[in-house]
Amino acid sequence: MFEDLILKATEVLNPRQLSSAAEAGSVAAALLTDSGQIYTGICIETKCSMGFCAEHAAAAAMITAGESHVVKMVAINKRGNVLPPCGRCREFISQLNDKNIEADVLINRKKSMKLKELLPYDWREAKMSEID
């Protein structure tokens, strides 16, 4: 199923200069939800770091459509290389739905990992262990 996600992400890749201070589309992401829908998004990069990652854009499309449970996710760059999500994206996706911690994340063309493996020291677990 990752091949379908790679294909969908590739379809929205479109690197371009938006202005003298902003670029878009050099990274694309695709998220598969538990309903079987695939949501895509692209990154927007700005000179003063106000942009966002492709995973954020795909997640926004998913949330707009009324969904939040990610089953699989992938991001690719303009050369077609699979990119693991940055720390901010890992945390962001994990907070949108408690089940997302189990999402399969493609980290290279041959390997996927659960999101919880990419976030091995989850602050929510540490917080709960202090209560016990």
C-alpha positions in Angstrom: 0.0 0.0 0.0 3.0 2.4 0.4 3.3 2.4 -3.4 -0.1 3.9 -3.7 0.9 6.6 -1.1 4.1 7.3 -2.9 2.2 7.7 -6.2 -0.3 10.1 -4.7 2.5 12.1 -3.1 4.4 12.2 -6.4 1.2 13.6 -8.1 1.3 16.7 -6.0 5.0 17.3 -6.1 5.5 20.6 -7.9 8.5 22.6 -6.7 8.0 26.3 -7.4 9.0 29.7 -6.2 6.0 31.6 -4.8 7.7 34.9 -4.1 11.2 36.2 -3.3 10.6 34.8 0.3 8.7 31.6 -0.3 8.9 28.3 -2.1 6.4 25.4 -2.2 6.1 21.8 -3.3 9.6 20.4 -2.9 8.3 17.8 -0.5 4.9 16.0 -0.6 3.2 13.7 1.9 0.4 11.3 1.7 -1.6 9.9 4.7 -3.9 6.9 4.6 -6.7 6.9 7.1 -8.6 4.1 8.6 -11.5 4.8 6.2 -9.2 4.1 3.2 -9.0 7.8 2.2 -5.7 9.2 1.1 -4.9 12.9 1.9 -1.9 14.7 0.4 -0.1 17.9 1.1 3.0 19.8 0.1 5.5 21.8 2.1 5.7 25.6 2.1 9.1 27.1 2.9 9.6 30.7 3.9 12.7 32.8 4.6 11.6 33.5 8.2 10.6 30.0 9.1 6.8 30.5 9.1 6.2 27.7 6.6 5.2 24.2 7.3 5.9 20.6 6.3 4.0 18.5 3.8 2.8 16.2 6.6 1.1 19.2 8.2 -0.6 20.1 5.0 -1.9 16.5 4.4 -3.1 16.4 8.0 -4.9 19.7 7.6 -6.7 18.2 4.5 -7.6 15.1 6.6 -8.9 17.1 9.5 -10.9 19.3 7.2 -12.6 16.2 5.8 -13.5 15.1 9.3 -10.9 12.4 9.8 -8.0 12.1 12.2 -6.9 8.4 12.4 -3.7 7.9 10.3 -2.9 4.3 9.4 0.1 4.8 7.0 2.1 7.9 6.0 4.9 8.7 3.6 6.8 11.9 2.5 9.0 12.2 -0.6 11.2 15.0 -1.8 11.5 16.4 -5.4 14.1 13.7 -6.3 11.6 10.9 -5.2 13.5 10.0 -2.1 11.4 8.9 0.9 11.9 11.1 3.9 11.1 10.1 7.5 9.0 12.8 9.2 10.8 15.4 11.3 10.3 15.5 15.0 7.7 18.2 14.8 5.6 16.2 12.3 6.0 13.0 14.4 4.7 14.7 17.4 2.0 16.6 15.5 0.5 13.5 13.9 0.7 11.6 17.2 -1.5 14.2 18.9 -4.3 14.3 16.3 -5.7 10.9 17.3 -4.5 8.6 20.1 -4.4 5.7 17.7 -2.0 7.5 15.4 0.9 6.3 17.5 0.4 2.9 15.8 0.6 4.4 12.2 3.1 2.8 9.9 5.6 5.4 8.6 7.7 4.7 5.6 11.2 5.9 6.5 13.0 4.7 3.3 11.9 2.7 0.3 12.5 -0.6 2.1 11.5 0.0 5.7 8.6 1.3 7.7 8.3 1.8 11.4 5.5 2.5 13.8 5.2 6.1 14.8 5.7 5.1 18.4 9.1 3.6 17.4 10.0 7.1 16.1 8.8 8.7 19.3 10.2 6.2 21.8 10.1 8.5 24.9 6.5 9.8 24.6 5.9 12.6 27.0 2.4 11.4 27.6 3.6 8.1 29.1 6.1 10.0 31.2 3.4 12.3 32.5 1.1 9.4 33.3 3.9 7.5 35.1 4.4 10.4 37.5 0.8 9.9 38.6 1.2 6.2 39.4 
